[in-house]
């Protein structure tokens, strides 16, 4: 969906840091996007076009999912709902535990903010293995809503996150794929 021109501008802007934070990781620093308001605006327009008329709310995953997720929700004129790490929201909350490579984690959202029957877009900056995003989708479904779409600025194809999300029957969109 993204134009070749937008993809090229993003690829020229995002900085790559090999072996950061540990050897073998190719870190993609998206922060230079925020130095270019027009590029940021074009990213939001692209992502909003993907979701226009297809969702009733946007859920952003803490914390980088907020960087674009809030602006996407504003562009779509739909609510934005925070998905946060355990213990960061006042009660009552709905939570979902998930496994990490070493241990487990938990995410939460405020009870009642996701409405039964809503079509939800779950947004984060990057899709890797999909574990956190899968937990976010389960959190949405626990509240009687449906995950209609997932969106990401970057998708890492070799880590198979898209495959992990297929069980939700939702569209998956990444502007850039590596």
N, C-alpha and C positions, 0 to 999 in steps of 0.2 A: 504494500500500500504506500509506503514512504517513497517519495521521489528519489531518483538517483542523485539529484542535486543535494537533497537533505542528507542522505546517507554519506555522501562525500564530505559535506561540511562537518558532520559529526565525527567521521573518521579522522579528519584533519584536526579536530579540536580535542578529542579525548586523548589523554596521555597514557602511554603504556609504561609500566614499571616491572621489568622482569625480576623474578625472585623476590617479590614483596607481597605479603609480609614474611613469607618463608620461601625457601628454595623450591622451585617448580611451579610457583604461582605467577601468572601474568596479570598483575593488577591493572585494571582499567579505571583511571581517575576521571570521573565525569565532572568534577568541580569546575573546569574551565568553561563548561557550557553556561554556567551562571554569570560569567563575565561578558557574555554576548546576549543581551536581551532579545534581539531579533531571532537568534538561533533558538533560544528557550521558547519564545512565542511560537516558532514554527514547529517545534517538537510537540508542544501542547496542542496545536491545531491538528497535527497529524494523528495524535492519539485520540483526540476528541472525535475526529471524523470516523475513526474505527468504531467508536461506541455510540455515536449519535442515534437516538431512537431505540437503542437495544438494551439500555440499563436504567434502573430507577435510583441507584446510589453507587458510589465508589467507596471501596474500603482500601485504605493504604496501610501497608505493613511498616511498622516502626523500623528505623527512622527514615531511611532514604526513600521509602515508598511515599512519604509525605511530600518530597521535593517536587514531584510532578503530579501526584495524585490529587492534591488539593486544587491545583490549577485546572486539571482535567474536569473535576467535579464542577468547578465554577463555570467553565466553558460549556458544559453540558446542562447547567442549571439544575443539578441534582445534589442531594446531600453528600457530604464526605464523612466517613466513619473511621475512627482511629482503631487500628489493631495494634495493641501494645504488648510489651513484655510483662510478665506476671508482676503484680504489685505496683503498677504505675497508674492504675485507674481506681477511682473510689467505687465502693460497692453500690449496688449489686453488679456483678460481672458474670459473664459466661466465659469459660476457659477451655483450652484444648492443649493437651500435652503432645509432644512429638519427640522423636529420637534424633540426636545429633551423632556425629561420628564417635564422640567420646562423651556419653551421658545423655541427658535429655533437657528439654526446655519447655516452656509453657507460654502461650500467648492468650490475651484476653481482649474483650470488647465490653462496653457497657451494655447491660441487659436493657432491652427495649429499643435500642437505636436501630438495629436491623429488624425490619418488619417482615412478618410472615408473607410469603408470596412475592417479595421484591426480587427483581433481577439485579444481581450484583456484579460489578466489575471489581476484581481484585487487582491492585496495582503495586508493583515494586520496581526498583531500579534495575535489578538484574535477576535473571533466572539461571541458577546453577543446577543443583541436584533436585530442587523443587520441594524439599522437606518442609520448609517454613510456609511456603505457599500452599502446599497440601493441607497443612494444619489450619491455615486461614480459611480454606475452602470448607473444611469440616466444621469450623466455627460458624460459618455462614449457614451451612445446612442444618446445624443443631437448632437454629432459630427459625427454621421453616422457610428460609429464603433459598433461592437458586443461584448458583454461580453461573452467570451468563457468559462472562469473558474474563480472561487474564490478560494483562498488558505489562510489558517490560520495555525499558529502553534497550537493554542488551540481553540476548539469550546465548548461553554457552552450549552449543549443540552437543559436544562430546560428553557432557555430563548428564544427558538424557532427562532433564527436568520436564520437557514437554511430554515425553512418554508417561511420566508419573502423573501428570495432570489430565491425561486423556479420559480417565475414568469418570471425570465430572461432566463430560459431554459439552464442555464450554470451548469457545474459540480462544486460541492462544496467539498473541501478537507480540512480536519484538521488532523494533525498528532495525536494530543491528543484530547480526548473528555471527558468532565466531566459533 
